[in-house]
Amino acid sequence: MDLGAHCTFDRVALYWIRRAAEGSIQISDDATTWATIRELPATSALTDDLKLGKPAQARYVRVLMRRPASPEGYILSELEVYGRGGPVPKAKPAPGARPDGSLPLAGGAWRLQRDSLVAASGEDISKPGFHDQEWMIATVPGTVLTSYLNDGAVPDPNYGANQLMISDSFFYADSGIATSS
């Protein structure tokens, strides 16, 4: 599992359909060199909630299964990793005015917030110094959904069935955008 960035975590949950009798949880920063952080418990339960003795740090986590508990083999249904870290979105610096006086909109400190969560008027939002630090970083140019995707608030719709996990509200709700630059 690629966590997307170097993360700190202290718990791994495994959900089995057919468990492995022998194996381990391993971590890596490059998906090439692996280190074992915990052996799988010797149990017949179909759920393992493994709390690590000390937090681990890595970008990649895998379950190395060495021997099945039944002749039919092993099937891991789900792997969950709990901790802190991950990609942190950062606004690009504003490029500044061009020699012809035009101002490109790409880059800068653009922010995004759902309209229903904003009590301020459009006039107030447009004023320099408006407090928008708790708003999401917006991708400009881009769509609201692109901003949510780049900020890690929604799963990548191009992977598996993730597009089914994205609410239609991203396409029907109003959003407010402000810039603090």
C-alpha positions as CSV (number, residue, x, y, z in Angstrom):
1,M,0.0,0.0,0.0
2,D,1.4,3.4,-1.0
3,L,0.5,5.9,1.7
4,G,1.2,8.8,-0.7
5,A,3.9,10.3,1.5
6,H,6.2,9.4,4.4
7,C,3.8,8.9,7.3
8,T,3.9,8.0,11.0
9,F,1.5,5.3,12.1
10,D,0.9,3.1,15.1
11,R,-1.9,0.7,14.1
12,V,-2.7,-1.7,11.3
13,A,-6.0,-3.5,10.8
14,L,-6.3,-6.6,8.6
15,Y,-9.6,-8.1,7.5
16,W,-9.3,-11.6,6.2
17,I,-11.6,-13.8,4.1
18,R,-9.0,-16.7,4.5
19,R,-6.2,-15.8,6.8
20,A,-2.5,-16.5,6.6
21,A,-1.1,-18.8,9.3
22,E,2.3,-17.1,9.0
23,G,3.4,-13.7,7.8
24,S,4.4,-10.2,8.7
25,I,3.7,-6.5,8.4
26,Q,6.5,-4.8,6.5
27,I,7.4,-1.2,5.7
28,S,9.6,0.6,3.2
29,D,10.4,4.1,2.0
30,D,11.2,3.0,-1.6
31,A,9.0,-0.1,-2.2
32,T,12.3,-2.1,-2.8
33,T,13.9,-2.5,0.6
34,W,11.5,-3.9,3.3
35,A,11.7,-4.1,7.1
36,T,9.5,-6.3,9.2
37,I,7.8,-4.3,12.0
38,R,5.4,-7.0,13.3
39,E,4.7,-10.7,12.8
40,L,1.1,-11.8,12.2
41,P,-0.5,-13.2,15.3
42,A,-1.2,-17.0,15.5
43,T,-5.0,-16.9,15.7
44,S,-8.0,-18.1,13.7
45,A,-9.8,-14.7,13.9
46,L,-10.7,-13.0,10.6
47,T,-9.8,-9.6,11.9
48,D,-6.4,-8.5,13.2
49,D,-6.2,-5.1,15.0
50,L,-2.5,-4.7,15.4
51,K,-1.3,-1.9,17.7
52,L,2.4,-1.3,17.2
53,G,4.7,-1.1,20.3
54,K,6.2,2.1,18.9
55,P,5.1,4.2,16.0
56,A,6.5,3.3,12.6
57,Q,7.5,5.7,9.8
58,A,7.3,4.8,6.1
59,R,5.7,5.5,2.8
60,Y,4.8,1.9,1.9
61,V,3.2,-0.9,4.0
62,R,2.7,-4.5,2.9
63,V,1.5,-7.8,4.4
64,L,4.0,-10.5,3.5
65,M,2.1,-13.8,3.7
66,R,4.3,-16.9,3.9
67,R,1.9,-19.8,4.7
68,P,-1.9,-20.1,4.4
69,A,-4.0,-21.4,7.3
70,S,-6.1,-23.6,4.9
71,P,-5.4,-25.5,1.7
72,E,-7.5,-23.0,-0.2
73,G,-4.8,-20.3,0.3
74,Y,-5.2,-16.9,1.9
75,I,-7.3,-13.9,0.9
76,L,-6.9,-10.5,2.6
77,S,-10.0,-8.4,2.1
78,E,-8.8,-5.1,3.6
79,L,-5.7,-3.4,5.0
80,E,-6.1,-0.2,7.0
81,V,-3.2,1.9,8.3
82,Y,-3.9,4.4,11.1
83,G,-1.6,7.4,12.0
84,R,-0.5,10.8,10.9
85,G,1.0,12.3,7.9
86,G,0.4,12.1,4.2
87,P,0.5,14.7,1.4
88,V,0.2,18.3,2.5
89,P,-1.1,20.6,-0.1
90,K,0.8,23.9,-0.5
91,A,-0.2,26.9,-2.5
92,K,2.2,27.9,-5.3
93,P,3.6,31.4,-5.1
94,A,1.8,34.0,-7.2
95,P,3.7,34.7,-10.4
96,G,3.2,38.5,-10.3
97,A,2.2,40.8,-13.1
98,R,3.5,40.3,-16.6
99,P,5.3,43.0,-18.5
100,D,2.1,43.9,-20.4
101,G,0.3,44.5,-17.0
102,S,-1.9,41.3,-17.1
103,L,-2.1,39.2,-14.0
104,P,-2.0,35.4,-14.5
105,L,-4.5,33.6,-12.2
106,A,-2.5,30.3,-11.9
107,G,-0.6,30.0,-8.7
108,G,-1.0,32.3,-5.8
109,A,-2.8,31.7,-2.5
110,W,-6.2,30.8,-3.8
111,R,-8.6,29.2,-1.3
112,L,-11.8,27.2,-1.5
113,Q,-14.8,26.7,0.8
114,R,-18.4,25.4,0.5
115,D,-20.8,28.3,0.2
116,S,-23.0,26.9,2.9
117,L,-20.1,27.2,5.4
118,V,-19.4,30.9,4.6
119,A,-21.3,33.5,6.6
120,A,-19.4,36.5,5.0
121,S,-20.7,38.4,2.0
122,G,-19.0,38.4,-1.4
123,E,-17.9,41.9,-0.8
124,D,-16.2,40.9,2.5
125,I,-14.6,37.9,0.9
126,S,-13.1,40.1,-1.8
127,K,-11.4,42.4,0.6
128,P,-7.6,42.1,1.3
129,G,-6.9,40.4,4.6
130,F,-10.1,38.3,4.7
131,H,-9.5,35.4,7.1
132,D,-9.5,32.3,4.8
133,Q,-6.6,30.3,6.4
134,E,-9.0,27.4,7.4
135,W,-10.3,27.1,3.9
136,M,-8.9,24.5,1.5
137,I,-6.1,25.3,-0.9
138,A,-7.6,25.7,-4.4
139,T,-6.1,24.5,-7.7
140,V,-6.3,27.4,-10.2
141,P,-7.0,26.9,-13.0
142,G,-9.1,23.9,-12.1
143,T,-12.5,22.7,-10.9
144,V,-13.8,22.4,-7.3
145,L,-13.4,18.6,-7.6
146,T,-9.8,19.0,-8.8
147,S,-9.1,21.1,-5.7
148,Y,-10.6,18.6,-3.4
149,L,-8.7,15.8,-5.1
150,N,-5.4,17.7,-4.9
151,D,-5.9,18.4,-1.2
152,G,-6.6,14.7,-0.6
153,A,-10.2,15.3,0.6
154,V,-11.6,12.8,-2.0
155,P,-10.1,9.5,-3.3
156,D,-8.6,9.4,-6.8
157,P,-11.5,8.7,-9.1
158,N,-9.2,7.0,-11.6
159,Y,-8.5,4.2,-9.2
160,G,-10.7,1.1,-8.7
161,A,-14.3,2.1,-7.8
162,N,-13.3,5.3,-6.1
163,Q,-15.4,7.4,-8.4
164,L,-18.5,5.9,-6.8
165,M,-17.3,7.2,-3.4
166,I,-17.4,10.9,-4.6
167,S,-20.6,12.7,-3.7
168,D,-22.7,14.3,-6.3
169,S,-22.7,17.4,-4.0
170,F,-19.4,18.4,-5.6
171,F,-21.3,19.0,-8.8
172,Y,-24.4,20.7,-7.4
173,A,-23.2,22.8,-4.4
174,D,-21.9,26.4,-4.6
175,S,-18.4,27.1,-3.5
176,G,-16.7,30.4,-2.6
177,I,-13.1,31.2,-3.6
178,A,-10.9,33.9,-2.1
179,T,-7.3,34.8,-2.4
180,S,-5.1,36.0,0.4
181,S,-2.2,37.2,-1.9
